Each structure stands twice: as C-alpha cells, then as structure tokens.
Amino acid sequence: MNEELSLKEIACLQLIALGKTNIEAGKALGLTHHTIQYHLHNAYHKLNVTNRAAAISKAYHLALIKLPIDTLVTKSG
C-alpha cells in the first residue's frame, strides 16, 4: 500500500465489513451512496484490490478495520 487511507475511506470499509450496503453506509455517515462509492473506489485503488471482499480482507490484515468476530471475542474474552 503506497498511500494511506483517509478516515472516510476507513469508515466506509468498516461499515461494509459489517454488512452495510452503500446506501446504509451513506446514511450512517451522512453521505450519499455516490460519495460512499467514491471513497470505496479510492480505497480499492490504494489497497490494490478490485472488490469489496478483497478490500475488507486486506484492510483487516493491515489492522485498519475490525470484523464483527473481533468485537465478540474482545467482549467475552
């Protein structure tokens, strides 16, 4: 990864990792779904991936986002 992801890009990735659609992520962040698409496209480019699943996987492995199971393990562990 050559460029750092912006806070908005990370927030969008976190929400899609939680299963949110672009519309739902937009509502959560006070943005349009087009703006979410824009941030995700930029994140895909920076992560050198081409789809949501790959972006979530790479962002998780780079410790940029947490997956729902991480929250469950942390709370109960």
Residue pairs with C-beta under 8 A, 6 or more apart in sequence:
1 46
1 47
1 48
1 62
2 46
3 46
4 46
5 13
5 43
5 46
5 47
5 59
5 64
6 39
6 42
8 29
8 31
8 39
9 39
9 40
9 42
9 43
9 46
10 43
10 59
10 64
10 65
11 29
11 39
12 25
12 29
12 36
12 39
12 40
12 43
13 40
13 43
13 55
13 56
13 59
13 64
13 65
14 65
14 66
15 24
15 25
15 28
15 29
16 22
16 25
16 40
16 52
16 55
16 56
17 56
17 59
17 60
17 65
17 66
17 67
17 68
18 68
20 28
21 33
22 33
22 36
22 37
22 40
23 33
23 36
25 31
25 33
25 36
26 32
26 33
26 35
26 36
29 36
31 39
40 52
40 55
43 55
43 59
44 50
44 51
44 54
44 55
47 54
47 55
47 58
47 59
47 62
48 58
49 55
49 58
56 65
56 67
59 65
60 66
60 67
